[in-house]
């Protein structure tokens, strides 16, 4: 299985650490954040990874190269203009031909990716989203589901009077390639607001 890691954000909340360095290259325990994510995927036997980039892309490619030093195969795409989460994945379409994983490139997780993929395949879903509970969903986009665990609604940064759940998007998706046909090329398009 292949994975797309979204590493194109400008990381304005991490300034000044990200003035001349992409967020994915900010060190955590003296190792670039992205290296932790790549090693995590490798532990789940995901060794073919596409990095969807835009802002400050060269430092990532210079550090990781083809990925062989980390036991994976890396491919790169670069956006000329911001494409949003789904638009960035659409930009990697030429590398994708089967079920694939998408991760936001700025999350640490201990999510069992292998179990998530099995769940997706068992349900024969087109798209599966990992959810996580939070204490204050008003700072995020909450996701309402039905009794069969199907997504019913996305609600971005709700007020407390609108909160019906504390479950939010955990930034990890399993998708079928035909989902990409619903994303226009070279268009700013998000998973939450536009695609799902």
SVG drawing of the C-alpha trace seen along z (x, -y; Angstrom):
<svg xmlns="http://www.w3.org/2000/svg" viewBox="-27 -34 48 41">
<polyline fill="none" stroke="black" stroke-width="0.4" points="0.0,0.0 1.1,-3.6 0.8,-6.6 0.6,-10.3 1.9,-12.6 0.7,-16.2 3.7,-18.4 2.9,-21.6 1.7,-23.9 3.4,-27.2 3.4,-26.6 2.7,-30.1 1.9,-29.0 5.5,-27.7 7.2,-31.0 10.0,-31.8 11.1,-28.1 9.7,-27.8 11.0,-31.0 13.5,-29.1 12.5,-25.5 9.4,-23.5 7.3,-22.4 8.1,-18.8 11.8,-19.4 11.4,-21.0 13.3,-18.7 11.6,-16.6 14.1,-14.9 16.8,-16.0 15.1,-14.2 13.0,-16.0 9.3,-15.5 8.8,-13.9 11.3,-11.2 9.2,-10.1 6.2,-9.8 8.1,-7.9 9.4,-5.4 5.9,-5.0 4.5,-4.1 7.4,-1.7 6.5,0.2 3.1,0.7 4.8,2.1 4.0,-1.0 7.2,-1.6 6.0,-3.5 5.4,-7.1 4.6,-10.3 5.3,-13.6 2.9,-16.3 4.8,-19.6 4.6,-23.2 6.3,-25.7 10.1,-25.2 10.2,-21.8 13.9,-21.5 15.1,-20.9 12.8,-17.9 14.1,-16.3 17.7,-17.1 17.4,-15.4 15.3,-12.3 16.4,-11.8 14.9,-8.6 14.1,-7.3 16.4,-4.3 18.4,-5.4 15.1,-5.1 14.0,-1.8 11.3,-3.3 10.8,-4.6 9.9,-8.3 8.3,-10.3 7.6,-14.0 5.1,-16.4 5.2,-20.1 2.2,-22.5 2.7,-25.8 -0.2,-27.3 -2.0,-26.0 -4.3,-23.2 -5.8,-22.2 -5.8,-18.7 -7.8,-17.0 -6.2,-19.1 -2.8,-18.1 -3.7,-14.4 -5.2,-14.9 -1.8,-16.3 -0.2,-12.9 -2.7,-10.9 -0.2,-9.7 1.4,-7.6 -1.9,-6.1 -3.7,-3.1 -5.0,-1.2 -6.3,-1.7 -4.0,-4.3 -3.4,-6.1 -3.3,-9.9 -1.8,-11.5 -1.6,-15.1 2.2,-15.7 1.9,-17.4 0.5,-14.8 2.0,-12.3 -0.1,-9.3 -0.1,-5.8 -3.2,-4.9 -3.1,-1.3 -2.8,-2.0 -2.9,1.7 -6.2,2.1 -7.6,-1.0 -6.8,0.4 -8.4,3.7 -11.5,1.9 -11.7,-0.1 -11.4,3.0 -13.9,5.0 -16.5,2.3 -15.7,1.9 -15.7,-1.9 -14.6,-4.5 -13.2,-6.6 -12.4,-6.0 -11.4,-8.7 -9.7,-8.2 -11.5,-10.2 -10.2,-11.1 -11.9,-12.6 -10.9,-16.0 -12.0,-17.9 -12.8,-21.1 -14.2,-20.4 -14.9,-24.1 -11.3,-24.6 -11.6,-21.9 -13.9,-20.5 -16.2,-17.9 -17.5,-14.9 -20.9,-13.3 -21.4,-9.6 -24.4,-7.3 -24.8,-4.0 -23.0,-2.2 -20.0,-4.5 -20.8,-6.4 -20.0,-10.1 -23.2,-12.2 -21.8,-15.7 -18.7,-17.9 -19.0,-21.0 -16.0,-23.3 -15.2,-25.1 -18.7,-24.9 -19.9,-27.0 -20.7,-25.1 -24.4,-25.2 -23.7,-23.3 -21.5,-20.6 -23.1,-17.2 -19.9,-15.0 -16.3,-15.4 -15.0,-13.4 -12.7,-15.3 -10.8,-14.4 -7.5,-12.8 -5.9,-13.7 -5.6,-10.1 -7.6,-8.7 -7.8,-5.5 -9.1,-6.1 -10.0,-4.3 -8.4,-5.8 -11.8,-6.5 -12.4,-9.1 -9.9,-11.2 -12.3,-11.6 -14.4,-13.8 -11.5,-16.3 -10.9,-18.9 -7.2,-19.2 -5.2,-22.2 -8.0,-23.5 -7.9,-24.4 -10.1,-21.6 -10.4,-20.2 -11.5,-16.8 -13.8,-18.2 -15.5,-21.1 -15.5,-20.0 -15.0,-16.3 -16.5,-14.3"/>
</svg>
